[in-house]
């Protein structure tokens, strides 16, 4: 759902984990969906 992308990413993280990739248009995008994962990535 483009109108609520946060909720969509939350649903995807329940299925695929806290790190996953999606295409936004033609561009690949890596999603980090939890604070510990973001902290580790930095």
C-alpha positions in Angstrom: 0.0 0.0 0.0 1.7 3.2 -1.2 -0.4 5.4 1.1 0.9 3.7 4.2 4.4 2.4 3.3 5.4 2.0 6.9 2.7 -0.5 7.5 3.6 -2.3 4.3 7.2 -2.6 5.3 6.2 -3.8 8.8 4.1 -6.6 7.2 7.1 -7.5 4.9 9.5 -7.6 7.9 7.2 -10.1 9.7 7.5 -12.4 6.6 11.1 -11.7 5.5 12.9 -10.4 8.6 14.3 -7.0 9.5 16.5 -6.7 6.4 15.0 -7.2 3.0 15.1 -5.5 -0.4 12.3 -4.1 -2.6 12.1 -2.2 -5.8 10.8 1.4 -5.6 10.0 2.0 -9.2 13.1 0.8 -11.0 15.5 1.4 -8.1 16.4 -1.4 -5.7 16.0 -0.4 -2.0 17.3 -2.2 1.1 15.0 -1.8 4.1 16.4 -2.0 7.6 13.3 -2.3 9.8 14.5 -2.4 13.4 16.7 -0.1 15.6 19.3 -2.8 16.4 19.7 -3.6 12.6 20.0 0.1 11.8 22.5 0.6 14.6 24.6 -2.4 13.4 24.6 -1.1 9.8 26.0 2.3 10.9 
